[in-house]
Every structure is written in structure tokens, then in C-alpha cells.
Amino acid sequence: MLSSLDLHFFYAIATSNSLSAAAKKLNVTPPTVTQRLQTLEAKLSLKLVERDFRRSKLTTSGKKLASRCKLILDEIDLLTDELKEDQTSLAGKLTVLAPLGFGEKYIASIIGDFSIKYPNLKIKLLLSDHPDKASSPEADIIIYIGELKNSSMRRVVLAKNRRLVCASPSYLESTDKIESPELLSNHKCIALVENNEDTMQWSFTHKTSGNISNIRIEPSLVCNVADAVKLWALKDLGIIHRSEWDVRQEIESGRLQEILTDYKLPDADVVALLNDSEKDRPRRVNMFIKYLKSSLKEL
């Protein structure tokens, strides 16, 4: 009979590219993983993994077991939570995947506060330039900002977030006034590459007329790290297209200035992507979603 330890072990293998990677995830040696896998296969009288030195591939039986592992483990965790929890405590594991910049600036602090409130909860925060389920299948919650393409996951809006274009006052004083998006072609623009989006095309909708202008910029500077892009703008090197959360403080302090305010850019709401409906999710996940919403309202 399979045990929960067997399921945890095999799920680590199923979500790793190789047995060596699984060993690292489990914090054991590769020979230990191989031996334990052989024991599990002998117990079931089934071949679960086709393996070689560099990669491992699930057999048909292995895929069937892997597809059920997460569901069963979540049910065990949910039952454990329900047995252990009272109205003020949470237990179990929670894995959160978030964008690098937003995660560093906001989510890490929110998780820190949440862990103080619920000290029996074990939380893992993963930060990535491209947060998606394929790169981190173990994530309970994926926090995402920007255009969402072809996601089958459930979407919960955590906070509204608009996009805007801005530059330093010194840069704007040194050049002609920018009254329409088309004039951006005469200026130095700075691009952030993120989320596999086409970040070289900036779309503007006039707030009064509704006319749409799609402007393809030719950036003078490009980076995949938001802080570097903002630093260049603060050094008077050009115009940036950013989420409001990233530049709010600089705009409020006058270090950056919003331009083209007669136009609206596509919103980039902060959302949580989840596997299950609210009633099917562990209580710790639902509680953290509520905490995130409340915390992000204060930002």
C-alpha cells in the first residue's frame, strides 16, 4: 500500500527533470533516490520511470500516479489543516511564485508579516522573471502582473494596477513637449523585457475620443530588470513604460513625471493564479489570498 511519504517522494521525481534534480529537491544523494525508487516500483510491481544519467521520463503508470499525487497530497494537507487548525492558526506548507521586482518590493514583506501571524505555517517564496506554472509546478499561488495569455488557471484580482509612461523632469525640460504618442519616435525610450510580452509596442487610448495609437518604439536602452530600467530614467536617460506600483514613490516625490496623461494604457492588474476553486483550496491558501488583498490595498 502506498504511503503519504511514497507520494511525496514520487511527486518530487515527477516534477524534476532528472533523478539528480529530484535528489537535490529532497536533500538526499542520487543513489538514495534510485534505491528508493526501485523499492517503490517493487512494491507496486510496476515500472514508473525510464531513466538514464541525465534525464528521467515517466512511464504510462508513472504519469497516472503523478497526476493523482498532487490531488491526494492536497487532500491530506487539507485534512491535516482541518484537524490541527482553530480559528486563529494555520499549519502546513504554502509555496508562492511571484515576479522578481514586485516580489522583492512587496510580496516578501507581506509573507514575512503573514508568517508572524501564523508561525506554524511553512512558506516558500520563489521569485522569477517569468512566473508560470511550467517553471514551478509546486506553486500553490502564482502572482502575475501584465497581459495573461492562454492560462487555464483560475484568476483572482488582488489589486488594480495601471500602466503609465514617465521620465525625469530634467529629461523632459531638455526636449520638446510630448503631446501625443506619435512624438515618442523623436525621443529616447527605455524598454523592460518581461513575461515574454512584446514590450517594444506601447498602446495608447485617448481618454476622450477613444482613438487608439499603437507605437512601436526603438529603445536606446533595454534590460530585463525593472530597477535598472527605472535607474536609467532617474539618470535622465529617457522615457519608460511602467506599472504604477513600480514608480509611484518616484512620481509622488517628483523624481519622475508622468506624461501623456490624456491617454490610457492597458491596465496590468496584480492577480493570483490558482489551480482550484475557493471551496476546493486548502484554507491556508484562501487565508493568504485574503491577506494579500488586504495588504496590497494599503500600498
Secondary structure, DSSP 8 states (H G I E B T S, - for coil): ---HHHHHHHHHHHTSSSHHHHHHHHTS-HHHHHHHHHHHHHHHTS--EEE-SS-EEE-HHHHHHHHHHHHHHHHHHHHHHHHH--TT---EEEEEEEEHHHIIIIIHHHHHHHHHH-TTEEEEEEEESS--TTT-TT-SEEEEES---S--SEEEEEE---EEEEE-HHHHHTS----SGGGGGGS-EEEE--TT--TTEEEEEETTT--EEEEE---SEEES-HHHHHHHHHTT--EEEEEHHHHHHHHHHTSSEEE-TTEE-----EEEEESS-GGGS-HHHHHHHHHHHHHHHT-
